[in-house]
């Protein structure tokens, strides 16, 4: 059986393809489209933020961030069964 994820953490800047493209691909797949995507990135600014949300992300966390902040956000979304996609 194929395992479907509860949540995706995705960096914007990656070596082969950017996170926006990966997020769009996730949202185009009927099996994956409802999975919330959270961007973790050092690429700030309004343009990047807008592209993140336009590509389908539900949250955008700027680096640097603490592990506690990330865990709190992820746990809150998972415990609530949040499906914001």
N, CA, C and O atoms as CSV, one atom per row, in Angstrom:
chain,resi,resn,atom,element,x,y,z
A,1,UNK,N,N,0.847,-1.192,0.000
A,1,UNK,CA,C,0.000,0.000,0.000
A,1,UNK,C,C,0.884,1.244,0.000
A,1,UNK,O,O,1.973,1.248,0.575
A,2,UNK,N,N,0.408,2.278,-0.642
A,2,UNK,CA,C,1.134,3.536,-0.705
A,2,UNK,C,C,0.862,4.340,0.555
A,2,UNK,O,O,-0.289,4.493,0.965
A,3,UNK,N,N,1.903,4.845,1.159
A,3,UNK,CA,C,1.750,5.671,2.357
A,3,UNK,C,C,1.551,7.113,1.930
A,3,UNK,O,O,2.337,7.667,1.161
A,4,UNK,N,N,0.492,7.707,2.438
A,4,UNK,CA,C,0.215,9.115,2.181
A,4,UNK,C,C,0.627,9.903,3.428
A,4,UNK,O,O,0.382,9.467,4.553
A,5,UNK,N,N,1.236,11.032,3.226
A,5,UNK,CA,C,1.755,11.849,4.315
A,5,UNK,C,C,0.657,12.689,4.953
A,5,UNK,O,O,-0.341,13.020,4.314
A,6,UNK,N,N,0.858,13.030,6.230
A,6,UNK,CA,C,-0.063,13.908,6.949
A,6,UNK,C,C,0.273,15.373,6.724
A,6,UNK,O,O,-0.594,16.240,6.831
A,7,UNK,N,N,1.545,15.648,6.408
A,7,UNK,CA,C,2.026,17.016,6.295
A,7,UNK,C,C,3.348,16.987,5.542
A,7,UNK,O,O,4.105,16.021,5.645
A,8,UNK,N,N,3.625,18.044,4.785
A,8,UNK,CA,C,4.896,18.130,4.060
A,8,UNK,C,C,5.625,19.392,4.504
A,8,UNK,O,O,5.064,20.487,4.476
A,9,UNK,N,N,6.888,19.227,4.914
A,9,UNK,CA,C,7.781,20.352,5.199
A,9,UNK,C,C,8.693,20.482,3.996
A,9,UNK,O,O,9.338,19.513,3.596
A,10,UNK,N,N,8.752,21.660,3.421
A,10,UNK,CA,C,9.441,21.830,2.150
A,10,UNK,C,C,10.262,23.108,2.150
A,10,UNK,O,O,9.753,24.176,2.490
A,11,UNK,N,N,11.529,23.007,1.770
A,11,UNK,CA,C,12.376,24.191,1.634
A,11,UNK,C,C,12.146,24.795,0.252
A,11,UNK,O,O,11.896,24.071,-0.712
A,12,UNK,N,N,12.227,26.099,0.157
A,12,UNK,CA,C,12.054,26.766,-1.133
A,12,UNK,C,C,13.268,26.538,-2.023
A,12,UNK,O,O,13.123,26.244,-3.210
A,13,UNK,N,N,14.464,26.673,-1.457
A,13,UNK,CA,C,15.687,26.570,-2.257
A,13,UNK,C,C,16.294,25.177,-2.124
A,13,UNK,O,O,16.788,24.790,-1.065
A,14,UNK,N,N,16.241,24.435,-3.228
A,14,UNK,CA,C,16.802,23.083,-3.276
A,14,UNK,C,C,17.665,22.971,-4.524
A,14,UNK,O,O,17.507,23.770,-5.447
A,15,UNK,N,N,18.574,22.001,-4.577
A,15,UNK,CA,C,19.546,21.928,-5.670
A,15,UNK,C,C,18.963,21.714,-7.069
A,15,UNK,O,O,19.376,22.393,-8.009
A,16,UNK,N,N,18.038,20.811,-7.224
A,16,UNK,CA,C,17.552,20.459,-8.565
A,16,UNK,C,C,16.344,21.271,-9.006
A,16,UNK,O,O,16.273,21.725,-10.148
A,17,UNK,N,N,15.407,21.449,-8.106
A,17,UNK,CA,C,14.149,22.125,-8.432
A,17,UNK,C,C,13.708,22.910,-7.198
A,17,UNK,O,O,13.935,22.472,-6.070
A,18,UNK,N,N,13.081,24.063,-7.406
A,18,UNK,CA,C,12.684,24.854,-6.241
A,18,UNK,C,C,11.430,24.280,-5.579
A,18,UNK,O,O,10.669,23.527,-6.188
A,19,UNK,N,N,11.245,24.654,-4.335
A,19,UNK,CA,C,10.123,24.150,-3.554
A,19,UNK,C,C,8.769,24.542,-4.106
A,19,UNK,O,O,7.801,23.798,-3.948
A,20,UNK,N,N,8.678,25.705,-4.758
A,20,UNK,CA,C,7.407,26.126,-5.340
A,20,UNK,C,C,6.942,25.115,-6.389
A,20,UNK,O,O,5.765,24.759,-6.445
A,21,UNK,N,N,7.877,24.664,-7.212
A,21,UNK,CA,C,7.561,23.683,-8.250
A,21,UNK,C,C,7.127,22.364,-7.628
A,21,UNK,O,O,6.155,21.754,-8.073
A,22,UNK,N,N,7.843,21.925,-6.602
A,22,UNK,CA,C,7.481,20.676,-5.917
A,22,UNK,C,C,6.085,20.796,-5.308
A,22,UNK,O,O,5.283,19.867,-5.402
A,23,UNK,N,N,5.798,21.924,-4.691
A,23,UNK,CA,C,4.492,22.137,-4.079
A,23,UNK,C,C,3.383,22.085,-5.133
A,23,UNK,O,O,2.341,21.469,-4.909
A,24,UNK,N,N,3.606,22.722,-6.267
A,24,UNK,CA,C,2.603,22.681,-7.342
A,24,UNK,C,C,2.353,21.252,-7.805
A,24,UNK,O,O,1.211,20.864,-8.051
A,25,UNK,N,N,3.426,20.469,-7.923
A,25,UNK,CA,C,3.295,19.062,-8.338
A,25,UNK,C,C,2.489,18.273,-7.308
A,25,UNK,O,O,1.652,17.448,-7.672
A,26,UNK,N,N,2.738,18.523,-6.036
A,26,UNK,CA,C,1.974,17.860,-4.977
A,26,UNK,C,C,0.495,18.203,-5.122
A,26,UNK,O,O,-0.359,17.320,-5.043
A,27,UNK,N,N,0.196,19.467,-5.331
A,27,UNK,CA,C,-1.194,19.917,-5.406
A,27,UNK,C,C,-1.897,19.452,-6.680
A,27,UNK,O,O,-3.127,19.411,-6.723
A,28,UNK,N,N,-1.138,19.101,-7.713
A,28,UNK,CA,C,-1.726,18.582,-8.956
A,28,UNK,C,C,-2.100,17.107,-8.847
A,28,UNK,O,O,-2.896,16.609,-9.644
A,29,UNK,N,N,-1.536,16.409,-7.872
A,29,UNK,CA,C,-1.778,14.974,-7.713
A,29,UNK,C,C,-3.032,14.768,-6.859
A,29,UNK,O,O,-3.059,15.192,-5.704
A,30,UNK,N,N,-4.064,14.129,-7.401
A,30,UNK,CA,C,-5.307,13.941,-6.651
A,30,UNK,C,C,-5.118,13.216,-5.313
A,30,UNK,O,O,-5.874,13.459,-4.373
A,31,UNK,N,N,-4.132,12.340,-5.218
A,31,UNK,CA,C,-3.884,11.603,-3.974
A,31,UNK,C,C,-3.200,12.467,-2.924
A,31,UNK,O,O,-3.273,12.166,-1.732
A,32,UNK,N,N,-2.541,13.530,-3.350
A,32,UNK,CA,C,-1.731,14.345,-2.443
A,32,UNK,C,C,-2.262,15.756,-2.237
A,32,UNK,O,O,-1.817,16.449,-1.322
A,33,UNK,N,N,-3.193,16.193,-3.056
A,33,UNK,CA,C,-3.583,17.604,-3.100
A,33,UNK,C,C,-4.105,18.175,-1.788
A,33,UNK,O,O,-4.029,19.384,-1.567
A,34,UNK,N,N,-4.637,17.315,-0.909
A,34,UNK,CA,C,-5.183,17.810,0.353
A,34,UNK,C,C,-4.183,17.798,1.507
A,34,UNK,O,O,-4.531,18.143,2.636
A,35,UNK,N,N,-2.955,17.404,1.228
A,35,UNK,CA,C,-1.932,17.374,2.275
A,35,UNK,C,C,-1.370,18.786,2.469
A,35,UNK,O,O,-0.910,19.403,1.509
A,36,UNK,N,N,-1.404,19.301,3.700
A,36,UNK,CA,C,-0.866,20.640,3.940
A,36,UNK,C,C,0.645,20.696,3.698
A,36,UNK,O,O,1.383,19.787,4.077
A,37,UNK,N,N,1.083,21.773,3.064
A,37,UNK,CA,C,2.505,22.000,2.801
A,37,UNK,C,C,2.939,23.241,3.572
A,37,UNK,O,O,2.307,24.294,3.493
A,38,UNK,N,N,4.031,23.093,4.317
A,38,UNK,CA,C,4.626,24.215,5.046
A,38,UNK,C,C,6.000,24.484,4.446
A,38,UNK,O,O,6.835,23.583,4.366
A,39,UNK,N,N,6.230,25.719,4.026
A,39,UNK,CA,C,7.547,26.102,3.521
A,39,UNK,C,C,8.438,26.550,4.669
A,39,UNK,O,O,8.017,27.313,5.538
A,40,UNK,N,N,9.676,26.065,4.659
A,40,UNK,CA,C,10.723,26.489,5.585
A,40,UNK,C,C,11.794,27.136,4.720
A,40,UNK,O,O,12.379,26.470,3.866
A,41,UNK,N,N,12.059,28.415,4.925
A,41,UNK,CA,C,12.974,29.064,3.995
A,41,UNK,C,C,13.658,30.299,4.557
A,41,UNK,O,O,13.156,30.955,5.470
A,42,UNK,N,N,14.800,30.591,3.992
A,42,UNK,CA,C,15.508,31.835,4.285
A,42,UNK,C,C,15.154,32.892,3.244
A,42,UNK,O,O,15.540,34.054,3.369
A,43,UNK,N,N,14.425,32.482,2.227
A,43,UNK,CA,C,14.052,33.382,1.140
A,43,UNK,C,C,12.807,34.164,1.550
A,43,UNK,O,O,11.676,33.728,1.332
A,44,UNK,N,N,13.042,35.317,2.142
A,44,UNK,CA,C,11.932,36.124,2.623
A,44,UNK,C,C,11.451,37.106,1.573
A,44,UNK,O,O,11.887,37.074,0.422
A,45,UNK,N,N,10.569,37.958,1.976
A,45,UNK,CA,C,10.074,38.985,1.077
A,45,UNK,C,C,8.693,38.665,0.549
A,45,UNK,O,O,8.287,37.505,0.476
A,46,UNK,N,N,7.986,39.708,0.186
A,46,UNK,CA,C,6.612,39.576,-0.267
A,46,UNK,C,C,6.421,38.730,-1.499
A,46,UNK,O,O,5.448,37.983,-1.600
A,47,UNK,N,N,7.356,38.843,-2.453
A,47,UNK,CA,C,7.230,38.092,-3.702
A,47,UNK,C,C,7.339,36.587,-3.454
A,47,UNK,O,O,6.541,35.808,-3.976
A,48,UNK,N,N,8.320,36.185,-2.662
A,48,UNK,CA,C,8.500,34.764,-2.343
A,48,UNK,C,C,7.324,34.253,-1.519
A,48,UNK,O,O,6.847,33.139,-1.731
A,49,UNK,N,N,6.866,35.063,-0.589
A,49,UNK,CA,C,5.728,34.687,0.239
A,49,UNK,C,C,4.491,34.470,-0.628
A,49,UNK,O,O,3.787,33.471,-0.476
A,50,UNK,N,N,4.234,35.398,-1.526
A,50,UNK,CA,C,3.081,35.274,-2.421
A,50,UNK,C,C,3.190,34.028,-3.285
A,50,UNK,O,O,2.207,33.308,-3.458
A,51,UNK,N,N,4.373,33.765,-3.830
A,51,UNK,CA,C,4.542,32.579,-4.667
A,51,UNK,C,C,4.334,31.303,-3.861
A,51,UNK,O,O,3.790,30.325,-4.374
A,52,UNK,N,N,4.763,31.309,-2.608
A,52,UNK,CA,C,4.558,30.150,-1.743
A,52,UNK,C,C,3.089,29.835,-1.557
A,52,UNK,O,O,2.674,28.684,-1.691
A,53,UNK,N,N,2.306,30.847,-1.250
A,53,UNK,CA,C,0.872,30.623,-1.059
A,53,UNK,C,C,0.172,30.309,-2.380
A,53,UNK,O,O,-0.740,29.483,-2.416
A,54,UNK,N,N,0.589,30.955,-3.451
A,54,UNK,CA,C,0.001,30.667,-4.763
A,54,UNK,C,C,0.280,29.239,-5.207
A,54,UNK,O,O,-0.525,28.643,-5.923
A,55,UNK,N,N,1.406,28.688,-4.791
A,55,UNK,CA,C,1.746,27.318,-5.178
A,55,UNK,C,C,0.989,26.288,-4.345
A,55,UNK,O,O,0.978,25.104,-4.683
A,56,UNK,N,N,0.352,26.735,-3.251
A,56,UNK,CA,C,-0.479,25.829,-2.474
A,56,UNK,C,C,-0.091,25.626,-1.023
A,56,UNK,O,O,-0.718,24.825,-0.330
A,57,UNK,N,N,0.925,26.326,-0.544
A,57,UNK,CA,C,1.349,26.166,0.849
A,57,UNK,C,C,0.317,26.758,1.804
A,57,UNK,O,O,-0.407,27.690,1.454
A,58,UNK,N,N,0.259,26.202,3.018
A,58,UNK,CA,C,-0.646,26.723,4.036
A,58,UNK,C,C,0.084,27.592,5.052
A,58,UNK,O,O,-0.540,28.333,5.811
A,59,UNK,N,N,1.419,27.495,5.060
A,59,UNK,CA,C,2.207,28.265,6.017
A,59,UNK,C,C,3.608,28.478,5.460
A,59,UNK,O,O,4.100,27.687,4.656
A,60,UNK,N,N,4.233,29.548,5.897
A,60,UNK,CA,C,5.551,29.941,5.426
A,60,UNK,C,C,6.361,30.333,6.652
A,60,UNK,O,O,6.073,31.358,7.270
A,61,UNK,N,N,7.367,29.542,7.022
A,61,UNK,CA,C,8.174,29.823,8.207
A,61,UNK,C,C,9.565,30.274,7.768
A,61,UNK,O,O,10.292,29.535,7.104
A,62,UNK,N,N,9.919,31.493,8.148
A,62,UNK,CA,C,11.226,32.034,7.777
A,62,UNK,C,C,12.322,31.504,8.685
A,62,UNK,O,O,12.142,31.372,9.896
A,63,UNK,N,N,13.469,31.200,8.071
A,63,UNK,CA,C,14.661,30.826,8.828
A,63,UNK,C,C,15.341,32.106,9.296
A,63,UNK,O,O,15.246,33.122,8.607
A,64,UNK,N,N,16.002,32.100,10.403
A,64,UNK,CA,C,16.134,30.967,11.318
A,64,UNK,C,C,14.887,30.835,12.177
A,64,UNK,O,O,14.200,31.820,12.444
A,65,UNK,N,N,14.603,29.628,12.602
A,65,UNK,CA,C,13.521,29.356,13.534
A,65,UNK,C,C,14.031,28.319,14.523
A,65,UNK,O,O,14.997,27.606,14.249
A,66,UNK,N,N,13.385,28.243,15.656
A,66,UNK,CA,C,13.809,27.263,16.657
A,66,UNK,C,C,13.120,25.928,16.392
A,66,UNK,O,O,12.046,25.871,15.794
A,67,UNK,N,N,13.755,24.871,16.846
A,67,UNK,CA,C,13.152,23.544,16.725
A,67,UNK,C,C,11.832,23.513,17.485
A,67,UNK,O,O,10.875,22.875,17.048
A,68,UNK,N,N,11.782,24.200,18.618
A,68,UNK,CA,C,10.559,24.239,19.411
A,68,UNK,C,C,9.411,24.883,18.637
A,68,UNK,O,O,8.279,24.399,18.680
A,69,UNK,N,N,9.702,25.966,17.934
A,69,UNK,CA,C,8.666,26.633,17.142
A,69,UNK,C,C,8.144,25.691,16.062
A,69,UNK,O,O,6.934,25.564,15.875
A,70,UNK,N,N,9.051,25.036,15.356
A,70,UNK,CA,C,8.649,24.122,14.292
A,70,UNK,C,C,7.822,22.964,14.850
A,70,UNK,O,O,6.771,22.631,14.304
A,71,UNK,N,N,8.291,22.358,15.927
A,71,UNK,CA,C,7.558,21.239,16.532
A,71,UNK,C,C,6.182,21.665,17.022
A,71,UNK,O,O,5.215,20.915,16.888
A,72,UNK,N,N,6.089,22.845,17.581
A,72,UNK,CA,C,4.799,23.350,18.053
A,72,UNK,C,C,3.820,23.504,16.895
A,72,UNK,O,O,2.664,23.093,16.996
A,73,UNK,N,N,4.276,24.089,15.807
A,73,UNK,CA,C,3.416,24.282,14.639
A,73,UNK,C,C,2.988,22.942,14.053
A,73,UNK,O,O,1.803,22.725,13.796
A,74,UNK,N,N,3.944,22.046,13.842
A,74,UNK,CA,C,3.635,20.739,13.252
A,74,UNK,C,C,2.687,19.956,14.158
A,74,UNK,O,O,1.683,19.420,13.687
A,75,UNK,N,N,2.994,19.887,15.446
A,75,UNK,CA,C,2.135,19.138,16.367
A,75,UNK,C,C,0.730,19.715,16.442
A,75,UNK,O,O,-0.249,18.970,16.491
A,76,UNK,N,N,0.628,21.035,16.450
A,76,UNK,CA,C,-0.685,21.675,16.492
A,76,UNK,C,C,-1.499,21.310,15.259
A,76,UNK,O,O,-2.681,20.982,15.367
A,77,UNK,N,N,-0.879,21.364,14.104
A,77,UNK,CA,C,-1.595,21.031,12.867
A,77,UNK,C,C,-2.005,19.558,12.844
A,77,UNK,O,O,-3.125,19.229,12.455
A,78,UNK,N,N,-1.105,18.680,13.258
A,78,UNK,CA,C,-1.404,17.247,13.234
A,78,UNK,C,C,-2.461,16.869,14.268
A,78,UNK,O,O,-3.367,16.091,13.970
A,79,UNK,N,N,-2.354,17.412,15.477
A,79,UNK,CA,C,-3.321,17.103,16.528
A,79,UNK,C,C,-4.712,17.604,16.179
A,79,UNK,O,O,-5.713,16.964,16.505
A,80,UNK,N,N,-4.769,18.741,15.522
A,80,UNK,CA,C,-6.055,19.316,15.147
A,80,UNK,C,C,-6.621,18.658,13.893
A,80,UNK,O,O,-7.774,18.884,13.526
A,81,UNK,N,N,-5.798,17.846,13.246
A,81,UNK,CA,C,-6.246,17.250,11.989
A,81,UNK,C,C,-6.437,18.311,10.931
A,81,UNK,O,O,-7.277,18.179,10.042
A,82,UNK,N,N,-5.656,19.351,11.034
A,82,UNK,CA,C,-5.798,20.493,10.138
A,82,UNK,C,C,-5.563,20.090,8.698
A,82,UNK,O,O,-4.548,19.483,8.359
A,83,UNK,N,N,-6.517,20.437,7.866
A,83,UNK,CA,C,-6.395,20.217,6.430
A,83,UNK,C,C,-6.764,21.527,5.761
A,83,UNK,O,O,-7.921,21.757,5.408
A,84,UNK,N,N,-5.777,22.373,5.594
A,84,UNK,CA,C,-6.011,23.707,5.048
A,84,UNK,C,C,-5.792,23.794,3.552
A,84,UNK,O,O,-5.892,24.872,2.966
A,85,UNK,N,N,-5.497,22.670,2.936
A,85,UNK,CA,C,-5.185,22.676,1.506
A,85,UNK,C,C,-6.397,23.021,0.689
A,85,UNK,O,O,-6.319,23.074,-0.539
